[in-house]
Each structure stands twice: as structure tokens, then as C-alpha cells.
Amino acid sequence: MQQFINVVTLGDSYDVLKELPELSIDSVVTDPPYGLSKEPDIREVLTHWMNDQEYRHPGKGFMGKEWDSFVPSPSLWREVYRVLKPGGHILCFAGTRTQDLMTTALRLAGFEIRDVIEWLYVKGFPKSMNVSKQFDRQAGAEREVIGTQKAGIGSGKTYAFQDENSQAVKEVPIKLPTTDLAKQWDGWGTALKPAHEPILLARKPLEKTVCNNVETYGTGGLNIDGCKIGEMGRFPANCVTIDPDQWYAPYFNVTSRELSKKASKNDRNTDWQGNVISLEEKCGGSMCGSADGSLTGGKIPKYRNNHPTVKPRDLMAWLCRLITPPGGIVLDPFGGSGSTAVAAKREGFNFIVIEKDPDYFEIAKSRVA
């Protein structure tokens, strides 16, 4: 086991986990694939899972890769369950559309669902089809241009890449619908603006009582005092968001501003000490497919860490601190670009991080070197 501690391991998490001894892990903080692919036949999924069979989902996920097409199966979570100490907690990110599937997989592996932390954020871009525009496109009708507007959050119809300060970077044309159907359904879309992600809090069942479990294994409780909120030291809540300039109820018990931000360019491109990692910049984010950079005014964003779903270090550090005993080992079987490893190392914990993709493995390795 020693060869896996405090390094990022390249490999399939299911295979690597089998090499770890049981009851060797103190906590799990992970951001697995959300499975945001085509809607599954839930009866088929549950039939496979209830018979201890692997469900293979057709197609690819939003990252365009087969492994991203569906949530991890109960068999993977059973290996996580095996290596986790009794009373050990797991904090598992999930997608809003597939949270139920992730929860079911964890339950079938033996975990108890204890809570759901809602990570709320202001930034976020809707992937909504414009119904009116689609009707015109189907009819081959050209739309009349009547002016321009800045693209970005709040523009109503068009969304484009924005910089870290939420400033729109391109003027886009305002076009009027042409066909009767397009006029009738102007303003209709297919999705809401994303503003939160659930983080499932689950626990491996205790041995006897909480006190017995904590005394024997160091696991079973949550680090309440170590995760209190703000100068007032308020009890940590199951909502992680920003300060009251965005949320109006003065008694809404939420965490601090720092934890709510999406990962900035500086955050994603630096190591656990805040130093810039020594990798070449590559195309990153959802604009990579735009060869001419048409949505970004001719400029395609580039990052040393080009993983599309990087989580902020401060948030990951808070999550590690919440469920990991002093000196404990944090496991992340879906390491990505290494945010859990960075957070664990910064907080003084040991970590075991596994990543399947060679490119992301190199990024993660450079961030904890």
C-alpha cells in the first residue's frame, strides 16, 4: 500500500483499489463522472445492478469519452466501501440530473446516505437549445439582424465564454424570428442555468456506537469546529455558497465566499503551494471545438490544466477537513487534475489518488510534485 500513498497513480480505479488492504482509508473525497449522456432505461440499469452485473451505457458523455457516459457502478463503490474504515465518510460530487443514480449506486454498495451538501455558485452557463431558432433553422429561414448585444449571463438568448471576472468578451447579433412557429415559440428553451452541484455525504456503517468507532478507528464523526463559518464561527451548513450580497435571507447559514467560486485560471494552473505548474498551455473548456474561436472573438482559452471540471482548492480543502481525522488518508478514485490531492496535501493529510486518463494524470502529478 505504501507505494500508493501521497502519489497520483495512473490506472483503472477498480483494479488499483483491489491492491489496497481493507479498512485502510479514513475518508473519500471525489468528483466522479456524472453520466450526463442520453437518458438511460432505468429498469435496465436497476436490473443489472440488482443482479450484480455491470451496466454498459451506450454512447459517450459530455466530455466525449466512453468512461464519462454513466455514473460509476455499485461494484466500484463496493471496492471503495471495502477499503474504507467503519464510520468513514465519503463526499461524492454528482450531477443534478443523475444524482439519483449516484445515490442508488452508493446505497447498493452498502453506504448510508447522511446528507447532501449543495454547492451553490453564481457563475454557470446554460446549455439550452433555443426552440425558436431551431424552428427557423429547420425551415431554412434567415433571421433579420437588428443590432448587437454582449454575450454572457443575463443576455437572455446567447451565451459565450467569459473571463474570470464574468465580463462578456464578444458582441453577438440580435436576430428576429422569421417563421410563424419561430415567432410563436420565441423565448422558449430546454434547460435552466446551472447554479448548484450536489455533494453526497455518505458513511460506511458504524461498528457499535459513534464513540466506540471514533476511539477504535478515528472515523465516524464530522470536524464541526474545524469547519465553522466566518468570524462568528457559525455551525457548518449543508449549503456552500457566497456572502449575503448574493443571498438575501440573513439567517441562511452558509459557508464563506471563498468556497463558492468556480476554479479560476490561477487556481487550476497552480500546485498545492500556489506555484504555476511546469506544463505547456493547451486548449481548455467548452470552446476547444471552435477551430476559429468564433465564440470568443478569435481567442480560444488555453490552460496548463485543461481539465473541464476542475473544482476549487479551497472548497476541496474544506471538504477534506470536514471528514478526515488528523493524519488520515484521503482517497480519490477519480483524481482528474488532482484537486483532491492538492487540497489534502495543503491540509496536512495523506492521500491516495487514482486517475485513468494519461493526460490528466500528468496534470495531477505536476500539481502535487
C-alpha positions in Angstrom: 0.0 0.0 0.0 2.9 2.3 0.7 3.6 2.8 -3.0 0.2 4.5 -3.5 0.4 7.0 -0.6 1.0 10.6 -1.5 1.4 10.0 -5.2 -1.0 10.1 -8.1 -1.4 6.6 -9.6 -2.2 6.0 -13.3 -4.6 3.2 -13.8 -8.2 2.0 -13.6 -9.6 2.7 -10.1 -11.3 -0.7 -9.9 -8.0 -2.5 -10.5 -5.9 -0.3 -8.2 -8.4 -0.4 -5.4 -8.1 -4.2 -5.3 -4.5 -3.8 -4.4 -5.4 -1.7 -1.2 -6.0 -3.6 2.1 -9.4 -3.4 3.6 -10.1 -0.8 6.4 -7.1 1.2 5.3 -8.7 4.5 4.2 -10.1 7.2 6.5 -12.2 9.3 4.1 -13.1 9.7 0.4 -13.5 13.0 -1.4 -14.1 12.5 -5.1 -15.6 14.1 -8.2 -16.6 11.1 -10.4 -18.2 11.1 -13.9 -21.7 12.5 -13.7 -23.0 10.4 -16.6 -24.6 13.3 -18.4 -25.3 11.2 -21.5 -28.5 10.1 -23.1 -31.3 9.2 -20.7 -31.0 5.5 -19.6 -33.6 2.9 -19.4 -33.8 2.9 -15.6 -35.4 -0.6 -15.4 -32.5 -2.0 -17.4 -30.0 -0.2 -15.1 -31.6 -1.5 -11.9 -32.0 -5.0 -13.3 -28.3 -5.2 -14.0 -27.3 -3.6 -10.7 -29.6 -5.8 -8.6 -28.2 -8.9 -10.2 -24.6 -7.7 -9.5 -24.0 -7.2 -13.2 -22.2 -4.3 -14.9 -24.4 -1.9 -16.9 -22.8 -0.6 -20.1 -24.4 2.6 -21.2 -24.4 3.3 -25.0 -22.8 6.4 -26.3 -20.4 9.0 -24.8 -20.7 11.6 -22.1 -20.4 15.3 -22.3 -16.6 15.0 -22.3 -16.9 12.9 -25.4 -15.4 9.8 -23.8 -16.9 6.4 -23.1 -15.9 6.3 -19.4 -17.8 9.6 -18.9 -21.1 8.2 -20.3 -22.5 6.9 -17.0 -22.1 7.1 -13.2 -19.7 4.6 -11.5 -21.4 1.2 -10.8 -22.1 -0.3 -7.4 -19.2 -2.7 -7.9 -16.7 0.2 -8.0 -18.2 1.7 -4.8 -18.1 -1.7 -3.1 -14.3 -1.7 -3.5 -14.3 1.8 -2.0 -16.5 0.5 0.8 -14.1 -2.4 1.4 -11.0 -0.2 1.9 -12.8 2.5 4.0 -12.8 2.1 7.7 -16.1 1.7 9.6 -17.7 5.0 10.1 -15.6 6.5 7.4 -17.3 9.2 5.3 -17.4 9.8 1.5 -18.1 13.2 -0.1 -19.1 12.5 -3.7 -20.0 15.2 -6.3 -22.9 14.4 -8.5 -24.8 15.9 -11.4 -28.3 17.4 -10.8 -29.8 15.1 -13.4 -28.1 11.9 -12.3 -27.9 12.4 -8.5 -30.5 9.7 -8.0 -28.3 7.2 -9.9 -25.2 8.1 -8.0 -27.1 7.8 -4.7 -28.6 4.4 -5.7 -25.1 3.1 -6.6 -23.7 4.1 -3.3 -26.6 2.6 -1.4 -26.3 -0.7 -3.2 -22.6 -0.8 -2.3 -23.6 -0.6 1.4 -23.2 3.1 2.2 -25.7 5.1 4.4 -26.7 8.4 2.8 -26.3 11.0 5.6 -26.9 14.3 3.8 -26.4 16.3 0.6 -24.3 19.4 0.6 -25.4 21.9 -2.1 -22.5 23.8 -3.7 -24.2 27.0 -4.9 -22.5 29.3 -7.3 -23.4 32.4 -9.4 -21.3 31.6 -12.4 -22.6 28.8 -14.7 -23.7 28.6 -18.3 -27.0 27.1 -19.6 -26.7 24.5 -22.3 -30.2 25.3 -23.6 -31.5 24.9 -27.2 -33.3 27.9 -28.5 -36.6 26.4 -29.7 -37.5 29.4 -31.8 -34.1 29.5 -33.5 -34.4 25.7 -34.2 -37.7 26.2 -36.0 -36.2 28.8 -38.3 -33.2 26.5 -38.9 -35.4 23.6 -39.8 -37.3 25.8 -42.3 -34.0 27.2 -43.8 -35.1 30.7 -42.9 -32.6 33.5 -42.4 -33.2 35.8 -39.4 -33.1 39.6 -39.6 -30.3 41.3 -37.7 -31.5 44.3 -35.8 -28.5 45.1 -33.6 -25.9 43.5 -31.3 -25.5 42.7 -27.6 -22.9 41.4 -25.2 -22.9 37.7 -24.8 -22.9 36.2 -21.3 -25.1 35.6 -18.2 -28.2 37.7 -18.3 -28.1 38.3 -22.1 -31.3 36.3 -22.5 -30.7 34.4 -25.7 -26.9 34.0 -26.3 -24.1 32.7 -24.1 -20.4 32.7 -24.7 -17.1 32.2 -22.9 -16.5 34.8 -20.2 -13.3 35.7 -18.3 -12.7 35.2 -14.6 -14.4 38.5 -13.7 -17.7 37.4 -15.5 -17.2 40.0 -18.2 -18.6 39.1 -21.6 -15.9 39.0 -24.3 -17.9 39.3 -27.6 -20.7 41.3 -29.2 -23.2 39.0 -30.8 -26.0 39.9 -33.3 -29.6 40.2 -32.2 -31.8 38.5 -34.7 -35.6 38.4 -35.0 -37.5 35.1 -35.6 -38.8 34.7 -39.1 -41.3 31.8 -39.4 -44.6 31.7 -37.7 -43.6 28.8 -35.4 -40.4 30.6 -34.5 -42.4 33.7 -33.6 -44.9 31.7 -31.6 -42.1 30.0 -29.5 -39.7 32.9 -29.2 -38.1 32.9 -25.8 -38.5 29.2 -25.2 -35.6 26.9 -24.4 -34.8 23.4 -23.0 -32.7 23.9 -19.8 -32.2 26.1 -16.8 -29.0 28.0 -15.9 -26.8 25.7 -13.6 -26.3 27.2 -10.2 -25.6 24.3 -7.9 -24.0 20.9 -7.7 -24.9 18.3 -5.1 -22.2 16.7 -3.0 -23.5 13.4 -1.5 -22.4 12.8 2.1 -22.4 9.1 2.8 -21.0 6.9 5.6 -19.9 3.3 6.0 -22.0 1.9 8.9 -20.5 2.2 12.3 -19.2 -0.6 14.5 -21.3 -0.3 17.6 -21.5 3.3 18.8 -20.0 6.6 17.4 -17.7 6.8 20.4 -16.5 3.2 20.0 -15.9 3.8 16.3 -14.0 7.1 16.8 -11.9 5.5 19.6 -11.1 2.4 17.5 -10.7 3.8 14.0 -10.7 7.6 14.3 -13.7 7.7 12.0 -17.4 8.3 12.4 -17.7 12.0 13.3 -17.5 15.3 11.4 -15.0 18.0 12.2 -17.5 20.7 13.1 -15.2 23.2 14.9 -12.6 22.8 12.2 -15.1 23.8 9.5 -17.0 26.6 11.2 -18.1 29.5 9.1 -16.7 33.1 9.2 -15.7 35.2 12.1 -18.8 34.4 14.0 -17.9 30.7 14.0 -21.3 29.6 12.8 -22.2 25.9 12.6 -21.2 24.5 9.2 -24.3 24.0 7.0 -25.2 21.7 4.1 -25.1 24.7 1.7 -21.8 26.0 0.4 -22.2 29.5 -1.2 -21.3 33.1 -1.1 -21.8 36.0 1.3 -25.1 37.9 1.7 -24.5 40.2 -1.3 -26.0 37.4 -3.4 -28.3 35.7 -0.9 -31.0 37.7 0.9 -32.0 35.8 4.0 -29.8 37.0 6.9 -30.3 33.7 8.7 -29.4 31.4 5.8 -26.5 29.6 7.4 -24.0 29.2 4.5 -20.2 28.9 4.2 -17.8 31.6 3.2 -17.4 33.4 -0.2 -14.1 31.6 -1.0 -15.7 28.2 -1.2 -18.3 29.1 -3.7 -16.2 30.3 -6.5 -15.6 28.2 -9.6 -11.9 27.3 -10.1 -10.1 30.4 -11.5 -7.3 30.2 -14.1 -4.8 30.7 -11.3 -6.4 28.1 -9.2 -6.4 25.4 -11.8 -2.9 26.2 -13.1 -1.0 26.0 -9.8 0.3 23.3 -7.5 -0.6 22.8 -3.8 1.7 25.7 -2.8 0.3 28.1 -5.3 3.2 27.9 -7.8 2.5 27.7 -11.5 2.9 24.1 -12.8 5.5 23.5 -15.5 3.3 22.2 -18.3 2.6 23.7 -21.7 -0.7 25.5 -22.2 -3.4 23.6 -24.1 -6.9 24.4 -25.4 -9.3 24.1 -22.5 -13.0 24.4 -21.7 -16.0 24.1 -23.9 -14.6 26.3 -26.7 -12.0 23.7 -27.8 -14.2 22.5 -30.6 -14.4 26.0 -32.1 -11.5 26.0 -34.5 -11.7 29.6 -35.4 -12.6 30.7 -31.9 -15.8 32.2 -33.2 -17.5 32.3 -29.8 -14.5 34.0 -28.2 -13.7 36.8 -30.6 -10.9 34.8 -32.2 -9.3 33.8 -28.9 -9.6 30.2 -27.7 -8.9 29.9 -23.9 -5.7 27.9 -23.0 -4.6 26.4 -19.7 -1.8 24.4 -18.3 -4.5 22.4 -16.6 -7.2 21.9 -19.3 -9.5 19.6 -17.4 -13.0 20.7 -18.0 -14.4 20.3 -14.5 -11.7 21.5 -12.1 -13.0 22.1 -8.5 -11.6 25.0 -6.5 -8.8 24.2 -4.0 -10.5 26.0 -1.1 -13.7 24.0 -1.5 -11.9 20.7 -1.7 -9.7 21.6 1.3 -12.9 22.3 3.3 -14.4 19.0 2.3 -11.3 17.1 3.2 -11.1 18.8 6.6 -14.7 18.1 7.3 -14.5 14.3 7.2 -10.8 13.4 7.6 -9.3 12.7 11.1 -5.8 14.2 11.8 -3.1 12.4 9.9 -5.7 10.4 8.0 -5.6 9.1 4.4 -8.0 10.7 1.8 -8.9 8.5 -1.2 -10.0 9.9 -4.6 -10.6 7.1 -7.1 -11.4 9.7 -9.8 -8.5 12.0 -9.5 -8.9 14.2 -12.6 -6.4 17.0 -12.5 -5.6 16.4 -8.8 -7.7 18.9 -6.9 -8.3 16.4 -4.0 -4.6 15.6 -3.8 -3.7 19.3 -3.8 -6.3 20.0 -1.1 -5.3 17.0 1.1 -1.6 17.9 0.9 -2.3 21.5 1.7 -4.3 20.4 4.8 -1.6 18.0 6.0 -3.4 14.8 5.2 -2.1 11.8 3.3 -3.8 10.9 0.0 -4.3 8.1 -2.5 -5.4 9.4 -5.8 -6.1 7.3 -8.9 -6.6 8.7 -12.5 -7.3 6.7 -15.6 -6.6 9.4 -18.3 -2.8 9.8 -19.1 -3.1 13.5 -19.9 -5.0 14.3 -16.7 -2.6 12.1 -14.7 0.3 14.2 -15.9 -1.5 17.4 -14.8 -2.4 15.9 -11.3 1.2 14.7 -10.8 2.6 18.1 -11.6 0.3 19.8 -9.1 1.4 17.7 -6.1 5.1 17.2 -7.1 
